[in-house]
């Protein structure tokens, strides 16, 4: 009876993220191996507060994140930890940056410290602003740097903003570069940004929440050009790595600083004798889900070669959609396509583009989302579900009608 209720009362009210024609936000996949991982994790009901409260939970998280790091071609000096979302991981990356900037907020609180500044492009995800709210840095101290015509942060504008702030007595704390922006998938020029961060002694945070998994494919390894400069890096297996929500990874080459920001001399009830990793020392939470289980099952079951093929398939579908849209006189492609995201507008104007989005979503044929570029209302098609085929993507073209 309850299952009948679930079908009749709950399912009609969901937005079906696991559907192959879901193209909104970033399309994701709760793969079979990942779903089994969630089931096992739920059945075991472990809480990895400390290493001893389930040694396999901590050990598998450490091992699976080293495998993922190597599979993505990231530097081998990175420490990894799984948290729920990229937003929380960026919060932690910037918390470590705040610690490294010498603002001893953990001990003294916010009173009387230096004014800290965080730099990111105008196309950075809003989670950087939220981290600044949560860390007491303040929204006014997030400097949104101008981007170029392809929506990439301009290093010359970054340099100028830092110089202006130093002259005004403000303290640069962190630069956040985005590799795969939310609106278009654009990639900030990390080698130039990293060189500035190094020269200025500023923590470099990298948000690769969406595009990071593309680096499984050797032909997309260029994504990490300049990654040696990064102090912290975020990527989300729950976005483009077939792992069910939630599973987001934070890597850092300075785990000592992250630990310094959050570890305490533990109270008696959390004191243990082992010298092992206690992940509670690297963030706010004590309790910890066994998220590594689903990530490990996804990597093991599908294998890297298969995962690469699926990712290449998504990019190929996006390329084909871009080509088809490019042939139409009534459509304007609004951004260069880098990965699986195609952004376009109707030449007839914002009202027509918005009406198209409403029509597609109301029809149930597909689900798409919108963004704003150069002041224009744009439609975003993000391809990333494991079951998506051309016949699903083609529904976008069908909804445009015969057109020109
Ligand atoms: N960073 C980027 C570039 C994103 O596109 C997103 C979400 O789409 C996020 C961060 C936030 O991700 P999460 O929902 O895991 O916090």
Boltz pocket constraint, residues with backbone or C-beta under 6 A from the ligand:
constraints:
  - pocket:
      binder: B
      contacts: [[A, 25], [A, 26], [A, 84], [A, 85], [A, 86], [A, 87], [A, 88], [A, 125], [A, 127], [A, 178], [A, 180], [A, 181], [A, 182], [A, 207], [A, 208], [A, 209], [A, 210], [A, 236], [A, 248]]
      max_distance: 6.0
